[in-house]
Amino acid sequence: MGLREELERVAELVQRFAAPGETLAGILAAEPRPGKRVYLCAFVDEAGTRSWVALDAQGAPISSRAALRDAVSIAALCELAEETAAGGDLERLRADLVTLRLTESPPGIEEAEAAALELERVLGAPPRLATPSYLDAVGVATRRLEQMLGEGGASPFATALDQSRVAVEELAAEIEGRYKLELT
């Protein structure tokens, strides 16, 4: 079963947790450790307030705070990595590189285009499974692109992810604070 089918199955299973007036707003699939799949399910009510529940690979609700935090952390970091890679607009960067190659053809442009294409391949198309190895692959591909674009010093991507700790903590606090079950 592919990830898209898994998400459809989880969307059906998680409906039992919807309160009156709530709808399923989205599902993030994460695997913080091999074989430990977690589906973070967000509900939204008519006022726009979100609530959360997480299911494991078998569809059972997760009540472990540590397991929930692990899943939230890797899911949030992967989302932030995708949004930050290549300055957040890889499609535009690739178009700009083509234009630059055609108009000025500077040395190394082909390598930069190849690095941008590789990053696009690594990012893939949604839905995506948030894993440490995916996060690493995005980081490696982004760093290679940065280097091809002349960013020899500190990585802007790494700096952005390092600064994202606050956002990850805020999301974890929101999910824990609006979790539909008691956490242990």
C-alpha positions as CSV (number, residue, x, y, z in Angstrom):
1,M,0.0,0.0,0.0
2,G,1.4,3.4,-1.0
3,L,1.4,6.5,1.3
4,R,-1.6,8.0,-0.5
5,E,-3.7,4.9,0.3
6,E,-2.4,4.8,3.8
7,L,-3.5,8.4,4.3
8,E,-7.0,7.6,2.9
9,R,-7.3,4.7,5.3
10,V,-6.2,6.9,8.3
11,A,-8.6,9.6,7.2
12,E,-11.4,7.1,7.6
13,L,-10.2,5.7,10.9
14,V,-9.6,9.0,12.5
15,Q,-13.2,10.3,11.9
16,R,-14.3,8.7,15.1
17,F,-12.4,11.4,17.0
18,A,-14.1,14.3,15.2
19,A,-16.2,16.3,17.6
20,P,-19.5,17.7,16.4
21,G,-18.8,20.6,14.0
22,E,-15.2,19.5,13.4
23,T,-13.7,18.4,10.1
24,L,-10.5,16.7,9.3
25,A,-8.1,19.4,8.1
26,G,-5.0,17.4,7.3
27,I,-2.8,14.4,8.1
28,L,1.0,14.5,8.4
29,A,2.8,11.2,8.1
30,A,6.0,10.8,10.1
31,E,8.3,7.9,10.9
32,P,10.7,9.3,13.6
33,R,12.3,5.8,13.7
34,P,12.2,2.9,11.2
35,G,9.0,1.0,11.7
36,K,7.4,3.6,14.0
37,R,4.9,5.3,11.6
38,V,2.7,8.0,13.1
39,Y,-0.1,9.9,11.5
40,L,-0.7,13.4,13.0
41,C,-4.3,14.3,12.3
42,A,-5.6,17.8,12.6
43,F,-9.2,18.7,13.0
44,V,-10.7,22.2,12.7
45,D,-14.0,23.4,14.1
46,E,-16.3,26.1,12.7
47,A,-14.4,28.8,14.6
48,G,-11.1,27.7,13.0
49,T,-9.7,26.2,16.2
50,R,-7.5,23.1,15.6
51,S,-7.4,20.0,17.7
52,W,-5.2,16.9,17.2
53,V,-4.9,13.2,17.6
54,A,-2.2,10.8,16.3
55,L,-2.6,7.3,15.2
56,D,0.1,4.6,14.8
57,A,0.5,2.4,11.8
58,Q,-2.2,0.0,13.0
59,G,-4.7,2.9,13.5
60,A,-4.5,2.9,17.3
61,P,-4.4,6.3,19.0
62,I,-1.1,7.4,20.5
63,S,-1.1,8.4,24.1
64,S,2.6,8.6,24.8
65,R,3.8,12.2,25.0
66,A,7.4,11.1,24.0
67,A,6.1,9.3,20.9
68,L,3.9,12.2,19.9
69,R,6.8,14.7,20.4
70,D,9.1,12.6,18.3
71,A,6.6,12.5,15.4
72,V,5.8,16.2,15.7
73,S,9.5,17.1,15.7
74,I,10.4,15.2,12.5
75,A,7.2,16.2,10.7
76,A,7.7,19.9,11.5
77,L,11.4,19.8,10.6
78,C,10.7,18.1,7.3
79,E,8.0,20.7,6.5
80,L,10.3,23.6,7.3
81,A,13.1,22.0,5.3
82,E,10.8,21.8,2.3
83,E,9.7,25.4,2.7
84,T,13.3,26.6,3.2
85,A,15.2,24.6,0.6
86,A,16.4,26.8,-2.3
87,G,15.1,29.9,-0.7
88,G,11.5,28.5,-0.6
89,D,10.9,28.7,-4.4
90,L,12.8,26.0,-6.2
91,E,10.7,26.3,-9.4
92,R,11.5,30.0,-9.7
93,L,15.2,29.3,-9.0
94,R,15.3,26.7,-11.7
95,A,13.7,29.1,-14.2
96,D,16.2,31.8,-13.2
97,L,19.1,29.4,-13.7
98,V,17.9,28.6,-17.2
99,T,17.6,32.2,-18.0
100,L,21.1,32.9,-16.6
101,R,22.5,30.0,-18.7
102,L,20.9,31.3,-21.9
103,T,21.8,34.9,-21.4
104,E,25.2,34.9,-19.7
105,S,26.3,31.2,-19.5
106,P,28.6,31.7,-16.5
107,P,31.0,29.0,-15.5
108,G,29.4,26.3,-13.3
109,I,25.8,27.1,-14.4
110,E,25.2,23.5,-15.6
111,E,26.3,22.1,-12.2
112,A,24.0,24.5,-10.5
113,E,21.1,23.5,-12.7
114,A,21.9,19.8,-12.0
115,A,22.0,20.5,-8.3
116,A,18.6,22.2,-8.4
117,L,17.2,19.3,-10.4
118,E,18.6,16.9,-7.8
119,L,17.0,18.9,-5.0
120,E,13.7,18.8,-6.8
121,R,14.0,15.0,-7.2
122,V,14.7,14.6,-3.5
123,L,11.8,16.8,-2.5
124,G,9.5,14.7,-4.7
125,A,5.7,15.2,-4.9
126,P,3.3,15.1,-2.0
127,P,2.3,13.3,0.0
128,R,5.7,12.7,1.7
129,L,6.7,10.7,4.7
130,A,8.7,12.7,7.2
131,T,11.7,10.7,8.3
132,P,15.2,11.6,9.5
133,S,16.7,10.1,6.3
134,Y,14.4,12.3,4.2
135,L,15.4,15.4,6.2
136,D,19.1,14.4,5.7
137,A,18.6,14.0,2.0
138,V,17.0,17.4,1.6
139,G,19.8,18.9,3.6
140,V,22.6,17.3,1.5
141,A,20.9,18.3,-1.8
142,T,20.3,21.8,-0.6
143,R,23.9,22.2,0.6
144,R,25.2,21.0,-2.7
145,L,22.9,23.5,-4.5
146,E,24.1,26.3,-2.1
147,Q,27.7,25.4,-2.9
148,M,27.1,25.4,-6.7
149,L,25.5,28.9,-6.3
150,G,28.6,30.2,-4.5
151,E,27.5,29.9,-0.9
152,G,30.9,28.7,0.5
153,G,30.4,29.8,4.1
154,A,27.7,28.9,6.5
155,S,24.7,27.3,5.0
156,P,21.6,29.5,4.9
157,F,19.5,26.4,4.9
158,A,21.2,25.0,8.0
159,T,20.9,28.4,9.7
160,A,17.2,28.6,9.0
161,L,16.6,25.1,10.3
162,D,18.6,25.8,13.4
163,Q,16.5,28.9,14.0
164,S,13.3,26.9,13.5
165,R,13.5,25.2,16.9
166,V,11.1,27.8,18.3
167,A,8.5,27.0,15.6
168,V,8.9,23.3,16.2
169,E,8.4,23.8,20.0
170,E,5.4,26.0,19.4
171,L,3.8,23.4,17.2
172,A,4.5,20.6,19.7
173,A,3.0,22.8,22.5
174,E,-0.1,23.5,20.3
175,I,-0.6,19.8,19.5
176,E,-0.1,18.7,23.2
177,G,-2.4,21.5,24.4
178,R,-5.2,20.6,22.0
179,Y,-4.7,16.9,22.0
180,K,-7.9,14.9,22.0
181,L,-6.6,12.3,24.4
182,E,-4.8,12.3,27.7
183,L,-1.0,12.0,27.2
184,T,1.1,9.9,29.5
